[in-house]
Amino acid sequence: MPSSSRLPIILLFFSLVTSAYAIDDTKEFVLTLDQSNFTQTVTKHDFLVVDFYAPWCGHCKELAPEYETAASILSSNNPPITLAKVDANDEKNKDLATEYDIKSFPTLKIIKDGGKTIQDYKGPRDAQGIVAYLKKQVGPASTEIKSTEDASDLINGDKIVIVGIFPELCGDKFNAFLALAEKLRSDYDFAHTLDAKLLPRGDSSVTGPIVRLFKPFDELVVDFEDFNLDALEKFVEEASTPTVTVFDSDPKNHPYLIKFFGNQNTKFFGLKEDHVPVIVINNDKEKYVKPNVEPDHIESWLKEYKEGKIAPYVKSEPVPESNDQPVKVVVADNFDDIVFKSGKNVLLELYAPWCGHCKKLSPILDKVAASFAKDKNVVIAKMDASANDIVHEEFEVKGYPTLYFKSASGKLSKYSGKRSKEKLIDFIKKNKDESTQKDSGKEEL
């Protein structure tokens, strides 16, 4: 009897314990945000990570459990690190997606100081990797080197390290260095010191202020003395890129391979496998590509480039052999013909194939085009802006989809209204002109 009398108590205790764990298991640590509470939440946090996702996105589904696990671990960090998510595919959140330049899913942003600083998350996508990466982001952006051991631990010859050397750890130049470290902490390791003699390489007699970049290639160490933040950032970008990198199987070269030929960059340059070997030159405004280059072509091609004899490269999909669908297909190579030279009123959608909002808009544009089928002065068109260069600067794309209307008389305006059939039709009717193209009895498009 004694043992049986204790049994209900034991069972009750077990029930309470398992119940408590069940409640904890169902708790969501990732905050769910939308247009209504986003700004308020951001202003409350000095450090917030936001996952902009789409429910249909496979990569987003893979990230979700890892992100939730990371959020549960980081909630106990000192100080706690808050993770949140926004359904960027939801129509009510489209303004947030545009504001934060969301062009693919999932996109993670680190938002600091109540929204004053916004950075891209560039870390791993597994729970432990997310935790380790974010813990580093909330610590000091630059650590002080006080001994040769500190220096050797950080500057070990296999990565880029940026060290500020100062006579005192205060003042405008020191603050500029800390601002640089904060801005670029996702990409590089930063440190500062009062004594250049502690560092493994470089002139040990300098007292600063000076920025010294250590790297495992080229000249190994580079000094820089301009503390303008933009100049510092440009220096780091240029000094951290090898003069020549052999893109082979050596893992040390992988970061540079990704930097130049990662998925987004190959799309930007329009590079394909059959272009290799290829020379690519990119400046602030234009890009130049020499595909299938032979060794004896390099010198002459570069000489022609320096002399301004090489035409800029424009990435374009092939011009469609037939373009008889209600919504006309525009590519870079027929952009001027359809948009500017047709003499017609053109509503142009600039889209990306992966964009959920673009997919929703597609059937609406079909209906708009059908409603103007008998009006030969109106063209409804679309261009994949991720696969075609936009050479006209007046067409600014900060998010997808972006809609522009070019009237027959040449007036260009950006459409920012509701993306419904009725609103689009009404906008076109109010803004269209009579065609400037004389009727030749032949349908052009």
One Martini backbone bead per residue (centre of mass of N, CA, C, O) as a GRO file, in nm:
protein
  445
    1MET     BB    1   0.054   0.062  -0.021
    2PRO     BB    2   0.272   0.275  -0.008
    3SER     BB    3   0.355   0.255  -0.306
    4SER     BB    4   0.069   0.319  -0.428
    5SER     BB    5   0.036   0.608  -0.294
    6ARG     BB    6   0.280   0.734  -0.465
    7LEU     BB    7   0.200   0.713  -0.765
    8PRO     BB    8   0.018   0.966  -0.822
    9ILE     BB    9   0.237   1.171  -0.754
   10ILE     BB   10   0.439   1.087  -0.971
   11LEU     BB   11   0.249   1.122  -1.211
   12LEU     BB   12   0.184   1.419  -1.161
   13PHE     BB   13   0.470   1.524  -1.184
   14PHE     BB   14   0.522   1.422  -1.472
   15SER     BB   15   0.290   1.583  -1.601
   16LEU     BB   16   0.395   1.867  -1.529
   17VAL     BB   17   0.667   1.849  -1.669
   18THR     BB   18   0.569   1.779  -1.959
   19SER     BB   19   0.389   2.027  -1.982
   20ALA     BB   20   0.611   2.241  -1.961
   21TYR     BB   21   0.769   2.143  -2.212
   22ALA     BB   22   0.542   2.179  -2.416
   23ILE     BB   23   0.523   2.483  -2.390
   24ASP     BB   24   0.820   2.545  -2.471
   25ASP     BB   25   0.808   2.410  -2.757
   26THR     BB   26   0.574   2.622  -2.863
   27LYS     BB   27   0.752   2.847  -2.845
   28GLU     BB   28   0.815   3.159  -3.001
   29PHE     BB   29   1.114   3.348  -3.073
   30VAL     BB   30   1.014   3.458  -3.333
   31LEU     BB   31   0.921   3.744  -3.461
   32THR     BB   32   0.617   3.874  -3.596
   33LEU     BB   33   0.610   4.089  -3.873
   34ASP     BB   34   0.473   4.404  -3.996
   35GLN     BB   35   0.361   4.704  -4.096
   36SER     BB   36   0.226   4.767  -3.805
   37ASN     BB   37   0.509   4.674  -3.613
   38PHE     BB   38   0.796   4.735  -3.720
   39THR     BB   39   0.890   5.019  -3.626
   40GLN     BB   40   0.838   4.977  -3.324
   41THR     BB   41   1.038   4.740  -3.292
   42VAL     BB   42   1.298   4.872  -3.395
   43THR     BB   43   1.309   5.111  -3.181
   44LYS     BB   44   1.349   4.897  -2.931
   45HIS     BB   45   1.619   4.807  -3.084
   46ASP     BB   46   1.970   4.778  -3.113
   47PHE     BB   47   1.926   4.461  -3.205
   48LEU     BB   48   1.814   4.327  -3.524
   49VAL     BB   49   1.679   4.039  -3.687
   50VAL     BB   50   1.563   3.997  -4.033
   51ASP     BB   51   1.338   3.782  -4.207
   52PHE     BB   52   1.286   3.779  -4.551
   53TYR     BB   53   1.003   3.607  -4.676
   54ALA     BB   54   0.851   3.317  -4.844
   55PRO     BB   55   0.628   3.059  -4.830
   56TRP     BB   56   0.729   2.922  -5.120
   57CYS     BB   57   1.021   2.905  -5.023
   58GLY     BB   58   1.258   2.664  -4.987
   59HIS     BB   59   1.487   2.812  -4.828
   60CYS     BB   60   1.298   2.920  -4.608
   61LYS     BB   61   1.210   2.642  -4.497
   62GLU     BB   62   1.499   2.556  -4.414
   63LEU     BB   63   1.558   2.801  -4.218
   64ALA     BB   64   1.335   2.818  -3.999
   65PRO     BB   65   1.434   2.607  -3.777
   66GLU     BB   66   1.716   2.736  -3.741
   67TYR     BB   67   1.617   3.018  -3.661
   68GLU     BB   68   1.454   2.930  -3.412
   69THR     BB   69   1.686   2.801  -3.257
   70ALA     BB   70   1.862   3.053  -3.245
   71ALA     BB   71   1.656   3.229  -3.094
   72SER     BB   72   1.648   3.057  -2.834
   73ILE     BB   73   1.949   3.092  -2.764
   74LEU     BB   74   1.969   3.417  -2.789
   75SER     BB   75   1.765   3.486  -2.554
   76SER     BB   76   2.016   3.411  -2.336
   77ASN     BB   77   2.180   3.629  -2.396
   78ASN     BB   78   2.449   3.877  -2.309
   79PRO     BB   79   2.261   4.019  -2.460
   80PRO     BB   80   1.985   3.982  -2.611
   81ILE     BB   81   1.886   3.832  -2.928
   82THR     BB   82   1.674   3.939  -3.184
   83LEU     BB   83   1.436   3.762  -3.383
   84ALA     BB   84   1.283   3.806  -3.709
   85LYS     BB   85   0.983   3.826  -3.930
   86VAL     BB   86   0.884   3.868  -4.289
   87ASP     BB   87   0.627   3.869  -4.521
   88ALA     BB   88   0.726   3.977  -4.839
   89ASN     BB   89   0.469   3.855  -5.008
   90ASP     BB   90   0.289   4.041  -4.874
   91GLU     BB   91   0.114   4.311  -4.971
   92LYS     BB   92   0.135   4.478  -4.695
   93ASN     BB   93   0.479   4.446  -4.720
   94LYS     BB   94   0.597   4.589  -4.982
   95ASP     BB   95   0.729   4.846  -4.860
   96LEU     BB   96   0.941   4.696  -4.694
   97ALA     BB   97   1.077   4.548  -4.927
   98THR     BB   98   1.164   4.808  -5.069
   99GLU     BB   99   1.318   4.956  -4.839
  100TYR     BB  100   1.512   4.675  -4.805
  101ASP     BB  101   1.589   4.550  -5.079
  102ILE     BB  102   1.410   4.296  -5.176
  103LYS     BB  103   1.518   4.031  -5.425
  104SER     BB  104   1.530   3.780  -5.226
  105PHE     BB  105   1.497   3.440  -5.096
  106PRO     BB  106   1.626   3.481  -4.824
  107THR     BB  107   1.652   3.794  -4.633
  108LEU     BB  108   1.897   3.928  -4.414
  109LYS     BB  109   1.879   4.173  -4.149
  110ILE     BB  110   2.070   4.418  -3.975
  111ILE     BB  111   1.940   4.615  -3.703
  112LYS     BB  112   2.047   4.926  -3.572
  113ASP     BB  113   1.973   5.173  -3.363
  114GLY     BB  114   1.662   5.184  -3.445
  115GLY     BB  115   1.752   5.202  -3.779
  116LYS     BB  116   2.030   5.353  -3.851
  117THR     BB  117   2.144   5.055  -3.908
  118ILE     BB  118   2.208   4.859  -4.212
  119GLN     BB  119   2.265   4.506  -4.268
  120ASP     BB  120   2.392   4.237  -4.405
  121TYR     BB  121   2.363   3.904  -4.389
  122LYS     BB  122   2.677   3.676  -4.404
  123GLY     BB  123   2.610   3.408  -4.282
  124PRO     BB  124   2.501   3.137  -4.179
  125ARG     BB  125   2.207   2.881  -4.189
  126ASP     BB  126   2.268   2.763  -3.921
  127ALA     BB  127   2.221   2.772  -3.594
  128GLN     BB  128   2.519   2.782  -3.490
  129GLY     BB  129   2.615   2.988  -3.700
  130ILE     BB  130   2.425   3.217  -3.623
  131VAL     BB  131   2.512   3.247  -3.332
  132ALA     BB  132   2.815   3.306  -3.376
  133TYR     BB  133   2.782   3.549  -3.565
  134LEU     BB  134   2.602   3.734  -3.376
  135LYS     BB  135   2.790   3.750  -3.133
  136LYS     BB  136   3.007   3.906  -3.291
  137GLN     BB  137   2.820   4.158  -3.366
  138VAL     BB  138   2.778   4.253  -3.048
  139GLY     BB  139   3.047   4.308  -3.017
  140PRO     BB  140   3.325   4.442  -3.067
  141ALA     BB  141   3.452   4.562  -3.365
  142SER     BB  142   3.716   4.634  -3.194
  143THR     BB  143   4.023   4.520  -3.075
  144GLU     BB  144   4.274   4.521  -2.840
  145ILE     BB  145   4.626   4.545  -2.868
  146LYS     BB  146   4.866   4.452  -2.592
  147SER     BB  147   5.019   4.213  -2.744
  148THR     BB  148   5.184   3.975  -2.923
  149GLU     BB  149   4.969   3.760  -2.870
  150ASP     BB  150   4.729   3.913  -2.978
  151ALA     BB  151   4.843   3.947  -3.263
  152SER     BB  152   4.895   3.641  -3.337
  153ASP     BB  153   4.602   3.547  -3.300
  154LEU     BB  154   4.490   3.738  -3.533
  155ILE     BB  155   4.769   3.743  -3.710
  156ASN     BB  156   4.805   3.437  -3.910
  157GLY     BB  157   4.810   3.460  -4.250
  158ASP     BB  158   4.482   3.369  -4.353
  159LYS     BB  159   4.383   3.678  -4.331
  160ILE     BB  160   4.210   3.969  -4.302
  161VAL     BB  161   4.353   4.254  -4.124
  162ILE     BB  162   4.253   4.550  -3.935
  163VAL     BB  163   4.471   4.813  -3.812
  164GLY     BB  164   4.482   5.058  -3.563
  165ILE     BB  165   4.711   5.330  -3.515
  166PHE     BB  166   4.756   5.503  -3.196
  167PRO     BB  167   4.836   5.746  -2.953
  168GLU     BB  168   4.517   5.750  -2.898
  169LEU     BB  169   4.183   5.637  -2.784
  170CYS     BB  170   4.087   5.906  -2.957
  171GLY     BB  171   3.895   6.085  -3.159
  172ASP     BB  172   3.813   6.121  -3.488
  173LYS     BB  173   3.991   5.891  -3.609
  174PHE     BB  174   3.907   5.669  -3.416
  175ASN     BB  175   3.601   5.692  -3.478
  176ALA     BB  176   3.629   5.627  -3.780
  177PHE     BB  177   3.739   5.343  -3.738
  178LEU     BB  178   3.496   5.232  -3.579
  179ALA     BB  179   3.293   5.282  -3.806
  180LEU     BB  180   3.426   5.091  -4.005
  181ALA     BB  181   3.411   4.836  -3.831
  182GLU     BB  182   3.103   4.833  -3.807
  183LYS     BB  183   3.040   4.819  -4.118
  184LEU     BB  184   3.274   4.562  -4.176
  185ARG     BB  185   3.249   4.316  -3.967
  186SER     BB  186   3.136   4.089  -4.164
  187ASP     BB  187   3.427   4.080  -4.341
  188TYR     BB  188   3.621   4.174  -4.098
  189ASP     BB  189   3.901   4.214  -3.896
  190PHE     BB  190   3.942   4.417  -3.599
  191ALA     BB  191   4.195   4.651  -3.470
  192HIS     BB  192   4.381   4.808  -3.191
  193THR     BB  193   4.667   5.033  -3.115
  194LEU     BB  194   4.958   5.190  -2.941
  195ASP     BB  195   5.167   4.959  -3.072
  196ALA     BB  196   5.355   4.867  -3.351
  197LYS     BB  197   5.556   4.653  -3.219
  198LEU     BB  198   5.329   4.420  -3.191
  199LEU     BB  199   5.350   4.380  -3.484
  200PRO     BB  200   5.462   4.159  -3.740
  201ARG     BB  201   5.428   4.401  -3.950
  202GLY     BB  202   5.590   4.669  -4.044
  203ASP     BB  203   5.629   4.976  -3.927
  204SER     BB  204   5.734   5.020  -3.584
  205SER     BB  205   5.764   5.355  -3.562
  206VAL     BB  206   5.484   5.417  -3.570
  207THR     BB  207   5.205   5.623  -3.418
  208GLY     BB  208   5.016   5.781  -3.576
  209PRO     BB  209   4.758   5.778  -3.751
  210ILE     BB  210   4.684   5.438  -3.877
  211VAL     BB  211   4.617   5.202  -4.138
  212ARG     BB  212   4.652   4.840  -4.123
  213LEU     BB  213   4.679   4.590  -4.379
  214PHE     BB  214   4.642   4.247  -4.361
  215LYS     BB  215   4.770   3.990  -4.594
  216PRO     BB  216   4.802   3.670  -4.789
  217PHE     BB  217   4.902   3.882  -5.020
  218ASP     BB  218   5.120   4.026  -5.194
  219GLU     BB  219   5.242   4.279  -4.972
  220LEU     BB  220   5.082   4.198  -4.680
  221VAL     BB  221   5.116   4.525  -4.633
  222VAL     BB  222   4.906   4.823  -4.568
  223ASP     BB  223   4.900   5.174  -4.564
  224PHE     BB  224   4.675   5.433  -4.415
  225GLU     BB  225   4.578   5.804  -4.365
  226ASP     BB  226   4.280   5.831  -4.449
  227PHE     BB  227   3.978   5.918  -4.241
  228ASN     BB  228   3.781   5.897  -4.446
  229LEU     BB  229   3.527   5.682  -4.474
  230ASP     BB  230   3.517   5.640  -4.781
  231ALA     BB  231   3.823   5.602  -4.818
  232LEU     BB  232   3.852   5.359  -4.633
  233GLU     BB  233   3.658   5.170  -4.783
  234LYS     BB  234   3.808   5.174  -5.052
  235PHE     BB  235   4.075   5.068  -4.951
  236VAL     BB  236   3.976   4.793  -4.851
  237GLU     BB  237   3.859   4.691  -5.116
  238GLU     BB  238   4.129   4.710  -5.282
  239ALA     BB  239   4.340   4.570  -5.081
  240SER     BB  240   4.157   4.288  -5.060
  241THR     BB  241   4.236   4.251  -5.365
  242PRO     BB  242   4.379   4.069  -5.579
  243THR     BB  243   4.550   4.113  -5.860
  244VAL     BB  244   4.582   3.791  -5.876
  245THR     BB  245   4.362   3.507  -5.939
  246VAL     BB  246   4.347   3.164  -5.911
  247PHE     BB  247   4.076   2.963  -6.026
  248ASP     BB  248   4.082   2.700  -5.827
  249SER     BB  249   4.081   2.437  -5.579
  250ASP     BB  250   4.175   2.633  -5.378
  251PRO     BB  251   4.027   2.737  -5.086
  252LYS     BB  252   4.164   3.025  -5.066
  253ASN     BB  253   4.004   3.126  -5.341
  254HIS     BB  254   3.693   3.122  -5.288
  255PRO     BB  255   3.622   3.415  -5.201
  256TYR     BB  256   3.702   3.535  -5.486
  257LEU     BB  257   3.522   3.364  -5.658
  258ILE     BB  258   3.259   3.463  -5.527
  259LYS     BB  259   3.297   3.768  -5.569
  260PHE     BB  260   3.296   3.734  -5.898
  261PHE     BB  261   3.126   3.424  -5.939
  262GLY     BB  262   2.876   3.446  -5.819
  263ASN     BB  263   2.555   3.427  -5.888
  264GLN     BB  264   2.506   3.740  -5.901
  265ASN     BB  265   2.754   3.808  -6.085
  266THR     BB  266   2.687   3.636  -6.333
  267LYS     BB  267   2.426   3.789  -6.382
  268PHE     BB  268   2.540   4.072  -6.411
  269PHE     BB  269   2.742   3.981  -6.659
  270GLY     BB  270   2.629   3.734  -6.830
  271LEU     BB  271   2.758   3.463  -6.763
  272LYS     BB  272   2.898   3.170  -6.921
  273GLU     BB  273   3.048   2.878  -6.979
  274ASP     BB  274   3.116   2.951  -7.294
  275HIS     BB  275   3.309   3.207  -7.206
  276VAL     BB  276   3.532   3.031  -7.128
  277PRO     BB  277   3.762   3.231  -7.124
  278VAL     BB  278   3.746   3.548  -6.932
  279ILE     BB  279   3.711   3.902  -6.950
  280VAL     BB  280   3.652   4.144  -6.682
  281ILE     BB  281   3.519   4.481  -6.676
  282ASN     BB  282   3.451   4.709  -6.396
  283ASN     BB  283   3.284   5.000  -6.344
  284ASP     BB  284   3.066   5.236  -6.234
  285LYS     BB  285   2.898   5.220  -6.533
  286GLU     BB  286   3.059   4.981  -6.679
  287LYS     BB  287   3.100   4.688  -6.898
  288TYR     BB  288   3.351   4.436  -6.992
  289VAL     BB  289   3.370   4.167  -7.243
  290LYS     BB  290   3.594   3.875  -7.305
  291PRO     BB  291   3.541   3.603  -7.472
  292ASN     BB  292   3.735   3.349  -7.551
  293VAL     BB  293   4.026   3.394  -7.464
  294GLU     BB  294   4.348   3.451  -7.573
  295PRO     BB  295   4.663   3.513  -7.477
  296ASP     BB  296   4.726   3.701  -7.745
  297HIS     BB  297   4.468   3.906  -7.674
  298ILE     BB  298   4.502   4.067  -7.410
  299GLU     BB  299   4.681   4.314  -7.471
  300SER     BB  300   4.510   4.433  -7.709
  301TRP     BB  301   4.242   4.461  -7.554
  302LEU     BB  302   4.343   4.647  -7.325
  303LYS     BB  303   4.436   4.873  -7.511
  304GLU     BB  304   4.156   4.933  -7.634
  305TYR     BB  305   4.025   5.003  -7.369
  306LYS     BB  306   4.212   5.248  -7.290
  307GLU     BB  307   4.128   5.389  -7.582
  308GLY     BB  308   3.804   5.349  -7.623
  309LYS     BB  309   3.734   5.089  -7.840
  310ILE     BB  310   3.537   4.952  -7.642
  311ALA     BB  311   3.237   4.827  -7.604
  312PRO     BB  312   2.999   4.799  -7.404
  313TYR     BB  313   2.838   4.568  -7.215
  314VAL     BB  314   2.517   4.407  -7.287
  315LYS     BB  315   2.280   4.246  -7.127
  316SER     BB  316   2.095   3.982  -7.311
  317GLU     BB  317   1.842   3.848  -7.429
  318PRO     BB  318   1.687   3.714  -7.668
  319VAL     BB  319   1.513   3.795  -7.929
  320PRO     BB  320   1.212   3.734  -8.012
  321GLU     BB  321   1.077   3.580  -8.281
  322SER     BB  322   0.805   3.614  -8.127
  323ASN     BB  323   0.549   3.893  -8.028
  324ASP     BB  324   0.210   3.792  -7.984
  325GLN     BB  325   0.154   3.865  -7.711
  326PRO     BB  326  -0.009   4.077  -7.513
  327VAL     BB  327   0.264   4.070  -7.363
  328LYS     BB  328   0.550   4.211  -7.425
  329VAL     BB  329   0.888   4.134  -7.496
  330VAL     BB  330   1.166   4.266  -7.327
  331VAL     BB  331   1.496   4.351  -7.417
  332ALA     BB  332   1.787   4.508  -7.448
  333ASP     BB  333   1.792   4.481  -7.777
  334ASN     BB  334   1.462   4.604  -7.786
  335PHE     BB  335   1.402   4.850  -7.609
  336ASP     BB  336   1.403   5.099  -7.797
  337ASP     BB  337   1.196   4.999  -8.007
  338ILE     BB  338   0.952   4.973  -7.802
  339VAL     BB  339   0.976   5.225  -7.603
  340PHE     BB  340   1.095   5.474  -7.800
  341LYS     BB  341   1.034   5.404  -8.133
  342SER     BB  342   0.717   5.337  -8.164
  343GLY     BB  343   0.518   5.582  -8.073
  344LYS     BB  344   0.401   5.469  -7.803
  345ASN     BB  345   0.220   5.348  -7.540
  346VAL     BB  346   0.411   5.234  -7.250
  347LEU     BB  347   0.386   4.956  -7.036
  348LEU     BB  348   0.646   4.873  -6.799
  349GLU     BB  349   0.775   4.575  -6.667
  350LEU     BB  350   0.999   4.519  -6.395
  351TYR     BB  351   1.134   4.196  -6.335
  352ALA     BB  352   1.134   3.881  -6.148
  353PRO     BB  353   1.090   3.542  -6.145
  354TRP     BB  354   1.098   3.511  -5.810
  355CYS     BB  355   0.871   3.715  -5.772
  356GLY     BB  356   0.571   3.723  -5.614
  357HIS     BB  357   0.446   3.993  -5.715
  358CYS     BB  358   0.489   3.930  -6.015
  359LYS     BB  359   0.308   3.679  -6.027
  360LYS     BB  360   0.049   3.837  -5.951
  361LEU     BB  361   0.065   4.047  -6.194
  362SER     BB  362   0.055   3.886  -6.460
  363PRO     BB  363  -0.263   3.843  -6.501
  364ILE     BB  364  -0.324   4.146  -6.493
  365LEU     BB  365  -0.167   4.229  -6.748
  366ASP     BB  366  -0.325   4.053  -6.940
  367LYS     BB  367  -0.593   4.210  -6.897
  368VAL     BB  368  -0.492   4.485  -6.980
  369ALA     BB  369  -0.406   4.405  -7.266
  370ALA     BB  370  -0.689   4.307  -7.358
  371SER     BB  371  -0.830   4.594  -7.323
  372PHE     BB  372  -0.603   4.707  -7.559
  373ALA     BB  373  -0.617   4.537  -7.829
  374LYS     BB  374  -0.759   4.777  -8.017
  375ASP     BB  375  -0.515   4.962  -7.922
  376LYS     BB  376  -0.235   5.055  -8.113
  377ASN     BB  377  -0.119   5.282  -7.892
  378VAL     BB  378  -0.089   5.030  -7.693
  379VAL     BB  379   0.166   4.891  -7.468
  380ILE     BB  380   0.232   4.585  -7.309
  381ALA     BB  381   0.521   4.523  -7.098
  382LYS     BB  382   0.820   4.311  -7.035
  383MET     BB  383   1.118   4.277  -6.809
  384ASP     BB  384   1.398   4.101  -6.717
  385ALA     BB  385   1.611   4.260  -6.488
  386SER     BB  386   1.805   4.002  -6.424
  387ALA     BB  387   1.877   3.951  -6.762
  388ASN     BB  388   1.881   4.273  -6.813
  389ASP     BB  389   1.998   4.563  -6.910
  390ILE     BB  390   1.978   4.908  -6.797
  391VAL     BB  391   2.082   5.193  -6.982
  392HIS     BB  392   1.866   5.378  -6.854
  393GLU     BB  393   1.873   5.589  -6.580
  394GLU     BB  394   1.557   5.659  -6.551
  395PHE     BB  395   1.549   5.350  -6.476
  396GLU     BB  396   1.455   5.273  -6.156
  397VAL     BB  397   1.555   4.987  -5.945
  398LYS     BB  398   1.452   4.876  -5.603
  399GLY     BB  399   1.217   4.680  -5.700
  400TYR     BB  400   0.968   4.422  -5.715
  401PRO     BB  401   0.782   4.556  -5.913
  402THR     BB  402   0.841   4.787  -6.189
  403LEU     BB  403   0.661   5.077  -6.317
  404TYR     BB  404   0.639   5.216  -6.650
  405PHE     BB  405   0.545   5.519  -6.839
  406LYS     BB  406   0.539   5.578  -7.197
  407SER     BB  407   0.456   5.807  -7.393
  408ALA     BB  408   0.421   5.900  -7.720
  409SER     BB  409   0.573   6.185  -7.650
  410GLY     BB  410   0.796   6.082  -7.400
  411LYS     BB  411   0.673   6.056  -7.128
  412LEU     BB  412   0.800   5.975  -6.801
  413SER     BB  413   0.657   5.738  -6.559
  414LYS     BB  414   0.594   5.627  -6.237
  415TYR     BB  415   0.425   5.361  -6.098
  416SER     BB  416   0.246   5.378  -5.755
  417GLY     BB  417  -0.001   5.223  -5.753
  418LYS     BB  418  -0.232   5.007  -5.771
  419ARG     BB  419  -0.219   4.653  -5.872
  420SER     BB  420  -0.475   4.684  -6.076
  421LYS     BB  421  -0.668   4.673  -6.340
  422GLU     BB  422  -0.828   4.939  -6.301
  423LYS     BB  423  -0.590   5.132  -6.228
  424LEU     BB  424  -0.418   5.084  -6.483
  425ILE     BB  425  -0.625   5.166  -6.694
  426ASP     BB  426  -0.675   5.451  -6.586
  427PHE     BB  427  -0.383   5.552  -6.613
  428ILE     BB  428  -0.351   5.515  -6.918
  429LYS     BB  429  -0.590   5.694  -7.011
  430LYS     BB  430  -0.477   5.961  -6.870
  431ASN     BB  431  -0.161   5.939  -7.015
  432LYS     BB  432  -0.224   5.908  -7.300
  433ASP     BB  433  -0.146   5.933  -7.639
  434GLU     BB  434  -0.119   5.990  -7.944
  435SER     BB  435   0.028   5.860  -8.191
  436THR     BB  436   0.345   5.924  -8.369
  437GLN     BB  437   0.270   5.691  -8.555
  438LYS     BB  438   0.213   5.617  -8.862
  439ASP     BB  439  -0.008   5.449  -9.046
  440SER     BB  440   0.104   5.155  -9.239
  441GLY     BB  441  -0.078   4.885  -9.219
  442LYS     BB  442   0.126   4.772  -8.993
  443GLU     BB  443   0.212   4.549  -8.753
  444GLU     BB  444   0.478   4.563  -8.522
  445LEU     BB  445   0.388   4.371  -8.248
   0.00000   0.00000   0.00000
